[in-house]
Amino acid sequence: MIQKCLFPVAGYGTRFLPATKSTPKEMLPVVNKPLLQYGVEEALEAGMSNCAFVTGRGKRAIADHFDISYELEHQISGTSKEKYLEGIRNVIENGVFTMVRQREMKGLGHAILTGEPLIGDQAFGVLLADDMCINQGGAGVLAQMSELYNQFRCSIVAVMEVPEDQISAYGVISGEAMGDRLYRVDKMVEKPAPEDAPSNLAVIGRYILTPDIFDIIRDTPPGRNGEVQITDALQTQANKGCVLAYKFEGQRFDCGSVPGFVEATNFVYENLY
């Protein structure tokens, strides 16, 4: 079973300014729960109890959230408000939380490489909290992907179909279909123009990666926007061996954008709150 999940959470969240001037975007609440907590709960459901955060300056609220607040516990102990802490208490009790700082923002590939000391030589999940995924009545996306890893033992990326006018915002894959929802990747392109996209299957923020990805990232030169792209590293891995793409079950909300964040908030309030 995969036991570790990496959370790249060092970004500035500029699309949510001024709220993110002093508050990490990952801590913005979707109704009454921080966005990042939804991701951690998804990882714990998948058996990934070791949660490794790649953070940056101004992100201390993340460490504080996944720790006990003795003052708050004392103030509300025995009151009707104590029930509101049940969810985060369960998370803290069942998870182990470690952190490392990414000193420079050099792309997702660089963020993942920064987390190497926390992961070691084992397969691991990667969850981007901006992509909030909900599968009502079923297993979460990471749990679905973890089952596939147990069968195929290779890197896996989560994909979804996107409209043509949105393709340029994503990494896009093409490959041989291995079933209704599974593809063996032969090509990955980071944010292509619609006319250059190999398909309409876009990569979203869920990955399971084998540990050789770290050496591949180290040898990957900066790509689009001068950043080290995980897409480029995964293309190298696909050329050398095997990378699978999985069209997951569930609904994904782009909480890195204000419209997507509002959509997620409305969905949670109407269906889960």
JOVENQUI-V966657 format. One record per backbone hydrogen bond with DSSP energy under -0.5 kcal/mol. CO is the residue of the C=O (numbers start at 1). NH is the residue of the N-H. E is the energy in kcal/mol with one decimal. If there is no record, write none. Layout:
co->CO nh->NH e->E
co->CO nh->NH e->E
This chain:
co->3 nh->50 e->-2.6
co->4 nh->125 e->-2.6
co->5 nh->52 e->-3.0
co->6 nh->8 e->-0.6
co->6 nh->127 e->-2.4
co->7 nh->9 e->-0.8
co->7 nh->54 e->-2.6
co->13 nh->16 e->-2.0
co->14 nh->17 e->-1.5
co->16 nh->19 e->-1.2
co->16 nh->20 e->-0.7
co->18 nh->21 e->-1.9
co->19 nh->22 e->-0.6
co->19 nh->23 e->-0.8
co->24 nh->27 e->-2.1
co->25 nh->28 e->-1.5
co->26 nh->36 e->-2.8
co->28 nh->35 e->-2.1
co->29 nh->31 e->-0.9
co->30 nh->32 e->-0.9
co->30 nh->33 e->-0.9
co->33 nh->30 e->-2.9
co->34 nh->37 e->-0.8
co->34 nh->38 e->-1.2
co->35 nh->39 e->-1.2
co->36 nh->40 e->-2.4
co->37 nh->41 e->-2.6
co->38 nh->42 e->-1.7
co->39 nh->43 e->-2.1
co->40 nh->44 e->-2.6
co->41 nh->45 e->-2.2
co->42 nh->46 e->-1.3
co->43 nh->48 e->-2.5
co->44 nh->47 e->-1.8
co->47 nh->49 e->-1.4
co->49 nh->51 e->-0.9
co->49 nh->96 e->-2.9
co->50 nh->5 e->-2.6
co->50 nh->52 e->-0.6
co->51 nh->53 e->-0.6
co->51 nh->98 e->-2.2
co->52 nh->7 e->-3.3
co->52 nh->54 e->-0.5
co->53 nh->55 e->-0.9
co->53 nh->100 e->-2.2
co->54 nh->9 e->-2.7
co->55 nh->102 e->-3.4
co->56 nh->59 e->-1.0
co->59 nh->62 e->-1.7
co->59 nh->63 e->-0.7
co->60 nh->64 e->-2.2
co->61 nh->65 e->-2.1
co->62 nh->66 e->-1.6
co->64 nh->67 e->-1.2
co->68 nh->70 e->-0.8
co->69 nh->73 e->-2.7
co->70 nh->74 e->-2.4
co->71 nh->75 e->-2.2
co->72 nh->76 e->-2.0
co->73 nh->77 e->-1.0
co->76 nh->79 e->-2.2
co->79 nh->82 e->-1.4
co->80 nh->83 e->-0.6
co->81 nh->84 e->-1.6
co->82 nh->85 e->-1.7
co->83 nh->86 e->-1.4
co->85 nh->89 e->-2.4
co->86 nh->90 e->-2.1
co->87 nh->91 e->-1.8
co->88 nh->92 e->-2.6
co->89 nh->93 e->-2.4
co->90 nh->94 e->-1.7
co->91 nh->95 e->-1.3
co->96 nh->51 e->-3.0
co->98 nh->53 e->-3.0
co->100 nh->55 e->-2.5
co->101 nh->103 e->-0.8
co->104 nh->106 e->-1.1
co->106 nh->228 e->-3.1
co->107 nh->111 e->-2.0
co->108 nh->112 e->-2.5
co->109 nh->113 e->-2.2
co->110 nh->114 e->-2.2
co->111 nh->115 e->-1.1
co->112 nh->115 e->-0.5
co->113 nh->116 e->-1.7
co->115 nh->118 e->-1.3
co->115 nh->119 e->-0.9
co->116 nh->119 e->-1.1
co->116 nh->120 e->-2.6
co->120 nh->122 e->-1.3
co->124 nh->209 e->-2.8
co->125 nh->6 e->-3.2
co->126 nh->207 e->-2.1
co->127 nh->129 e->-0.7
co->128 nh->131 e->-1.7
co->130 nh->132 e->-1.1
co->130 nh->255 e->-2.8
co->131 nh->133 e->-0.6
co->132 nh->253 e->-2.8
co->134 nh->251 e->-3.2
co->135 nh->138 e->-2.1
co->140 nh->144 e->-2.2
co->141 nh->145 e->-2.4
co->142 nh->146 e->-2.4
co->143 nh->147 e->-1.6
co->144 nh->148 e->-1.4
co->145 nh->149 e->-2.4
co->146 nh->150 e->-2.0
co->147 nh->151 e->-0.9
co->148 nh->151 e->-0.7
co->148 nh->152 e->-2.7
co->149 nh->153 e->-2.7
co->155 nh->244 e->-2.6
co->156 nh->208 e->-2.7
co->157 nh->246 e->-2.9
co->158 nh->204 e->-2.3
co->159 nh->248 e->-0.8
co->160 nh->202 e->-3.0
co->163 nh->166 e->-1.9
co->163 nh->167 e->-0.6
co->164 nh->167 e->-1.0
co->166 nh->169 e->-1.9
co->167 nh->170 e->-2.0
co->170 nh->191 e->-1.8
co->171 nh->203 e->-3.2
co->172 nh->189 e->-2.7
co->173 nh->201 e->-0.6
co->174 nh->186 e->-2.6
co->174 nh->187 e->-1.8
co->176 nh->184 e->-2.9
co->181 nh->247 e->-3.3
co->182 nh->178 e->-3.6
co->182 nh->179 e->-0.6
co->183 nh->185 e->-0.7
co->183 nh->245 e->-2.6
co->184 nh->176 e->-1.8
co->187 nh->174 e->-1.9
co->189 nh->172 e->-3.1
co->189 nh->191 e->-0.6
co->193 nh->196 e->-2.1
co->193 nh->197 e->-0.9
co->194 nh->197 e->-0.7
co->200 nh->162 e->-2.1
co->200 nh->202 e->-0.8
co->201 nh->173 e->-2.3
co->202 nh->160 e->-2.0
co->203 nh->171 e->-0.5
co->204 nh->206 e->-2.4
co->205 nh->128 e->-2.4
co->206 nh->158 e->-2.2
co->207 nh->126 e->-2.5
co->208 nh->156 e->-2.8
co->209 nh->124 e->-2.2
co->210 nh->213 e->-2.1
co->211 nh->214 e->-1.5
co->212 nh->216 e->-1.7
co->213 nh->217 e->-2.7
co->214 nh->218 e->-2.2
co->215 nh->219 e->-1.2
co->217 nh->220 e->-1.7
co->219 nh->221 e->-0.6
co->223 nh->226 e->-2.1
co->224 nh->227 e->-1.7
co->227 nh->223 e->-3.8
co->227 nh->229 e->-0.8
co->228 nh->109 e->-2.0
co->228 nh->110 e->-0.8
co->229 nh->233 e->-1.5
co->230 nh->234 e->-2.6
co->231 nh->235 e->-1.9
co->232 nh->236 e->-1.8
co->233 nh->237 e->-2.2
co->234 nh->238 e->-2.6
co->235 nh->239 e->-2.2
co->236 nh->240 e->-1.8
co->237 nh->241 e->-2.2
co->242 nh->155 e->-0.7
co->243 nh->185 e->-2.7
co->244 nh->157 e->-2.5
co->245 nh->183 e->-2.3
co->245 nh->247 e->-0.5
co->246 nh->159 e->-2.7
co->246 nh->248 e->-1.2
co->251 nh->134 e->-2.8
co->253 nh->132 e->-2.1
co->253 nh->255 e->-1.6
co->254 nh->257 e->-1.3
co->257 nh->261 e->-2.4
co->258 nh->262 e->-2.4
co->259 nh->263 e->-2.3
co->260 nh->264 e->-2.4
co->261 nh->265 e->-2.3
co->262 nh->266 e->-2.5
co->263 nh->267 e->-2.3
co->264 nh->268 e->-2.8
co->265 nh->269 e->-2.5
co->266 nh->270 e->-2.3
co->267 nh->271 e->-2.1
co->268 nh->272 e->-2.5
co->268 nh->273 e->-1.9
